Amino acid sequence: MAYLLNQLLTRSVERYPERSAIWARGRSLTYAELDERSNQLAHLLRDRGLAKGDRVGLFFPKSVESVATMFGVLKAGGVYVALDPGAPPERIEYIIQNCGIRALVTTGEKLKTLNPAQIPSVEFSVLAEENAAPQAANQIPWAALSEFNGSRPPEPLQPTTQDLAYIIYTSGSTGRPKGVMLTHQNALTFIQWCADEFHVKPEDRLSSHAPLHFDLSVFDVYNAIEAGACTYMIPEDVQLFPASLTRFIVEKGISIWYSVPSALVFLVLHGRLGAADLSKLRIILFAGEVFPMKYLRQLADIVPHAELYNLYGPTETNVCTYYKVDHAALATQERLPIGRSCLNTEVFAVDDQDRIVTEIGGEGELYVRGPSVTPGYWGDPEKTHKMVVANRFQKHFEENMYRTGDLVRLREGGDYDFLGRRDSQIKSRGYRIELGEIEAVLLAHESVREAAVVAVADEEIGARLRAYVTAHNGAPLELAALQHHCASKLPQYMIPERIQVREAMPKTSTGKIDRVRLATEA
């Protein structure tokens, strides 16, 4: 078993050097080519002074260079940070500042969107594109990698499973995204469980639907590499059209699919799945939000031969519970459980009296313990101490556990039902969204006096966002300007679909905005 993520590639290249490892945008790399390219990048990064634990940003659309970069950074002893190529520049600049990214692997087009004065920690950039033309001395074309040794670099000084491997930024309640730190051990705990549970084989073809800054992508890339299989990265333009997406699954012979439920609902409703040859599709995994039962039943009818799994887990733990769908029981099931804990992980519910729930039907907040639990949030000890807490139920040795903020109910047999959130965090299209972050952006507009954002349940995407604002006395407040303001500071999936200007907000008896009432009016 590997104890560092990059050793997954080391093992597979020895067994399958000529097999395809990654496909994207009509190009592919064999395991030997991926290994050589990532080795060259590691040598370049070391040559430029990258030290163990330094952060490197990935800021470009998914491509074969993306995976080479991920492994190259790990081989150099660094920590990669996948940045959303579609996010506003201000958000990207904040993340770069927040975790002190020293190097960017990007494209010339993406680099131009960033203000150098706002990212002083970045010392150099590698342009991950063919025929890149550097515009400054600190820009290195991808072709320059061929000047470096293609052999494996020596391991960084004293590498351990506790070293950070990557940081994923998620929505934060303070109005700023927060960086979830994941170690090699965190990721490998999940990857090894997947290998044992789903039996990924060299012949498998895995889809990569999720963007690399979304934790679902960890399975797509690393479990394929672990098995010697091939990952097929779905181009962004294909994802927009359900018929094209169905055609992609058929033409590429996808055997293992993993996405948020809303992507599958999109396919069920508009992708003509029933008319397609899906005989090679043997496993469908979904996570990130609740799968509406009526659409899940339709999917199960379309692919009766495929195994369906509901995976659950926040970024801070990767997947921590799973439930294998029983096709025969779907007709009578009212809700789909999130299941039970994965191997080498323990989950339990804690009730309002701070007791572990043991009775069937008991409800409480879900906690997670084990080697998959994050060490915390980058540069935010207060948030870390709030969410990654000492295990007060274990008296014999010290360890941490993660409190998810999710409410669950214990079923007979040991499975859990998901009931909802303790706080204002919601899921839309599989993305975890803090409503407070959107409100903070709206309140930053000079004409906005109050702001509230509510989520409206939606069977296709999980939740739709509605915003309500009031203006300062006499201040002009145009909806188009507010939408533009949000678009400049938030990723697209966090922009409210509708913003309503009100003369006054409904209030509770304590003077707070009555969000419950707003939600009923949405």
N, C-alpha and C positions, 0 to 999 in steps of 0.2 A: 504493500500500500504506500502511495506517495505521502510525504508529509509536507510538501510545498506544492502549490498549484502548478508551478511551471514544470514540476517533475512528471505531471500527467503527460505532457508533450514529450518529455525525454523518453518515457517508457514506450509510448505509442510509435514514435519515429523509429525506434529500434525494431519494432515488430511489423510496421506497415509503412515503410518509407515511400512507396509509390502510390499508396491509396490517396484519394482526394480527402482533404481535411476540411476545407472551407470553400464555399461557392458564394459569390456575390456579384451582381450586376454583369453577368456574362463572363466572369473571370473566376478562376479557381487556383488553389495552391495545394500541392501534395503535402504530406507530412514532412518530407525531406525539405521542400521549399519553405514551408512555414517555419520549420526549425532553424534553417539557415538565415532567413530574413530576420527572425526575432533575435537570433544570436548577434547579427550585425548591428541591429538597433541597440542591443544591450552594450556592445563594445563602444558604439558612438556615445551613448549616454554616460558611460563610465569615463570615456575620454574627455567629455565635457565637464567632468567633475561631479556627476550625480552620486550622492552618497546614500547609504542604506537608510530607507525610510523617507527619502525625498519624494515629493508628490509630482506627478506628471499628468497633465490634462489631455484628454482625447476630445477634440472638438471638430468633428466632421461627420458626415453621414456614414452609415454602416457600409463597410467594404472589406475586402480581404486584408487590407492594411490595418483595419481595426483590430483584428485578432492577432496579427503579427505585433502590433503595438502593445497590446495587453501582455503578451508573453515576453516581449522584449523588456518592458518595464520591470516585470517580476524577476526576470533573469538578472537584471542589473541591480536588484535589491530594492527597487523603488516601489511606490504605491501609486496605482493609477486612479484617476478620477474621470469618469465618463461624463462629459458635459452635453446637455441637450442642444443639438445643432439648431433647433428651432426656437430656442428661448430668447427673450430680449437680451441685448448686450449688457444692460445694467445688471441683470440677474447673473449672467456668466461672470462678469467682472467682480461681483460680490463674492461668488464662490472661489474664484482664483485668489482674491485677497484673503478670504477667510481661512483657507488651508495652505496658503503660501506656495502655490504651484510654481515650481522652478523652471519647468519646460512644458511647452505645448506641442502636441502633434496635431496638426490642423491642415487647413488648406489656405491658399492665398486669399480667397474670397472671404472665408470666415474670419481670418486674421484682420482684414480691413474693417470689420464691424466693431472691433474692440479699440478702446482708447488706451494707448500705451501708458499714459499718465495714471490710469486707474489700475494697472496691473504691474506695478514695479517689481514684483517678485519674479516675474518671468524673465529669465536670462537669455533663452534662445528658443527658436521654434523649428520643428521639422515639418516640411510641407509634404503631406502624404498624398501626393497626386502625381500622375504621369506628366512629364514635361513641365514640372513646376519651375517657375522663374523667380528666384529670390529677389526681393526688393530691398534687402538690408543685409548687413554683414552677419547679423545674428539669426538669419534664416538659412536653413539647410535643406536642399532639395532631397527628395526621397531617393533619387538615383545615387546620391553620395554614399548611401549605405554599402554599395558594392565595393567601396574602398576599404571596408573594414572586414576583419576576420569573420568567416562564417562558422567557425568552430564554437563550441559551447564555452562561455566565459566561466571562470572560476566562481564558485558560490560566494556571495557577500560574506563578510566577517560574521561568523557564528549565527547563521540563520536558524530561526526556530519557528514552530507552528504558531507562536503567539505574535509574530511580526505581522504588521498590517499588510494586506494584499491590495485592497481597494477601498474607496470611500464613495458611498452613494448619497447624494443630496435629495432629501425629501421635503415636502411642504412643512413649514414651521409656524407655530401658533403666534410667534412674536412678529410676524410679517416678513421674516427672513427665512430662507431654506436652511435646514440643519443637515450636517454631514454625519451619516451613520458610518462608523468605522467597522470594517470587517477584516478579520485575520485569516491567515491561511487555514487555521484549524476550523474557524467558523464555516468557511466555504466547503472545506473537504468533508466535514461532518454531513452536510447536506448532499454533496455529490456522491459520497460513498453509499449513503442510504438509497439514493436514486438508482445507483448501479445495481444494488442488491434487490430492490423492489421491482424495477421495470426491466431489468435484464437487457440493457442496451447492448447491441451487438455491432460488430464492424460493418455488417451489411445494412444497418439502419441508416435512414436519412431523416435528420431532424430539421424541422422548420425553426427559423429564428424570426418570430413576429414582433417580439418586444424590442424597444430601443435599448441600447447598451446602458443607458443611465437608469434603467428600470430593472429591479432585481430578478424579474422572471428570466432575463437573458443569461443569468448564471448557469441555469440548467442547459440551455441551448448550446452554449459554447463548450463548457467544461465536461459535461457528460458525454458529448460527442467525442471530444479529445480523449477522454478516459477510455472509451471503448474502441477507439480507432475508426469511428464512424465519420460521416460528413454532415456538416451543418450548412443548410441553405438559407441565406439571409434574404428575407422578402423585401424587395425594393419598395420604397415609400409610395411610388405611383401605383404599384400593383395592389397595395393595401387599400387604396381608395375605392377600388371597383370590385365588388363581390364576385362577379363572373370571372374576372381576371385572377382573383385569388383562388377560386376553385380550380381554374385551369392550371395555375402554378402547382397546386397540390398534386394534381394528376400527372402533369408533365415531368415534374421532378421526382415523382415516386415517393412522396413523403410518407414515412411510416410512423413517425412520432410527432405529434403536434402539441404545442404548449402556448396558451394565450390567455388573455382575460376573457370571461364569458361573453362580454359584449361583442367581441370579434366573432365569436361562434354564432351568436344570435344574428349578427349581420349576414353571415354566410347562410344560415338556415332560412332567413326571410328573403334574401335577395340573390343568393349565390347559385341557385339551381343545383344544389348538392345531390338531390335525388336522381338527377339525370347523369351524374358523373360516375366514373369507375374509381371507387375509393377502396378497392380490395386490398391495396398495399398499406392502408392506414390501420395500424394495429393498436395504437394507444393514443388517446386524446386526454391531455391534462389541461386543467383550467384553474385559475386562482386570481385573487385580487378583488373580487366582488361577488355578490350573491348571483347565482344563475337562476333566472326565472324558470320554475318547474315546467311550464307549458312548452317552453322552447327546448328545454333539456329533453323532454319526452320526444319531441320531434327529431332532435339530433340522434337520439338513441334508436329511433325507428329507421333513420336513414343509414346508420352504420351499426347494425345489430351485431356485427362480428368484432367491433372494436371495444377495447377496455376503456372505460371512462373513469377518471379520478378527479375528485374535488380536493385541491390542495389549499391549505390555509397557512398563513404566517406573515407577520410584518417583516419589513426589511431588516429589522434588528435581530431576527432569528432565522432568516430565510424561511423555508417551509418547516413548520413544527407539528402540524397534524395533517392527516389525509383520510379520505373516505373513498373506497371503491364503489362506484355506482352499481347497484343491483338492477339490471334491466327489467327483470320480472316484477320488482317491487315498485318501479317508478309510477305505475298507473294509480297506485293508492297512496303514495307519499305526498304529504302536504308541504314538506320542506326538506331540503337536503342537508344532512349533518356536515359539519366540518371534520367529523371523525375523531380519531384517536392519535396519540403521539407517534411520531416517527421513531425509528430505532435510534438509540443513544440520546434520546431527548425525553424529558418528562414535562407534561403539562397538567395543571390542576386549577380549579376554580376556587376563589376565596370570597366568602360572603361578607355582608356588611358587619358581621361580628368578628371579622378577621379569623375565620375558621375555614379550613379546607373542606369544600363540599364533597360529601361522600354519599348522601342520600339521592336516590333517583328522583329527578325533577328539581333538584336543588340548583339555585342560580348564583352566579358570582362573576367576578372579574378573572379573566384567564391570565395565569402566570406561566412562564416558561423557564426551565432550568436545564443546564447541560452545556456541552462544548460548542453549541451553535449560537449562544447568546453573545451579542456584541459587547465589546468593552466600553462602548458609550458613544458620545457625540463629539466630533472634533471641536476643540476649543470652547466647549460649553459644559464645564463641570456641574453647573447648577442643574441643567437638563439631565445630565447623566445620572446624578445622584437621585433625581426624582423618579427616573424610569428604570435604571439598572440598580436594583436594591439588594441589600444583604438578605440571604435566605434565613428569615427568622424562624422557619419551621425545621431547620436543620441545626441541631445543637452540638454536633460532634466535630465539625470542621467548618471553616469559612468558605463561602462561595456566593456568587451572585445569581440573581434571577431577574427576568425581565417582566415587568407588568405591562400587558398589552393595551389596557384601556378598553378591551372588548368584553362585553357581557355574554356569558354562555350559560347553557342549561345542560346538566348531566343526564344522559339517556341511559336506559337499561342496556347493559352490554358494554358500557364504557365509552361510547361515542358522545360528542358534544354537539349541541345546536348553537349556532351563532344568533344572538338576540339583537345586537346593536352596539353603539359606542357610548362610553361614559361621557365623553366630551363632544366637541363640535366637529370632530374629524369625520369626513365622509369619503366614500369611494365613487368615482365617476370614470367610466371607461377603464377601470382597473387602476387608476391613479389614486393615491392617497392624498387627500386635500384637506388642509386646515382652513376652515371658513374664516378664521381670524386673520389669516395672511391676506386674503382677498379684501377683507374689511379694512385692514391697515393700509393697503394700496389705495383704496377709495378715499379713505380719510386723509391721505397725503395730498389729494387734489385741493387746491387752494379755495375752491368754492364750496366744498363739502363740509357740512357741520356734523352730521351723524351718518352712520352707514351700518347696514345689517345685511348679511347674506344668509339665505336659507337654501336648503336642498329639497327638491321635489322628487319623490320616488319615480323612477322610470324603468320599465321592464327591459328596454333595450340596452341602456348604457349605465344603469344603476341609479344615477341621480342627475338632475338638471339644476343648474345654479340660477337663482333669482336674487337680485340685489335691490335694496331700498335705500334711498339717500334723502337727506334734507339739506337745504342750502343755507349758508350764512345769510343774514338779513340783507336783502337787496342784491345778493350776488347772483350773477347770471349762471345758469347751470344747463348746458346743452348735452343731450344724451350722446351725440356723436363724439363730442370732446371727451366725455367720460369713457366711452368705449376705447377711444384712441389712447387715453391715459392708461387704461388697464393693459392694453396690448403692448405698451412700451415697457411694462414692468412685470408682466406675468406670462407664463407659457399659455398657449392657446386653450388647453384643456381646463384652465382655471379662470378663464374670462366668463363672467355671467352672460347667459344667453339673453337675459332681459334685465334692464335697470329701470326702476320706477322712481320718479322724483315725487316726494310727498311733502305736504306742508308741515306735518308733524308725525312722529313715530308713536305707535301705541306703546304704553308703558305699563310695567307691573306695579304692584303696590309699593315696591321698594325703589321705584324710580328707574329701573332698568328697562331697556328696550324689550318689549314682549315678542320674542322671536317665535314662540309657539303660535301666537295669533297671526303673525306675518306668514308663517308656514301654512296655516289654514286658508289664508287669503291668496296664496300663490297659485 
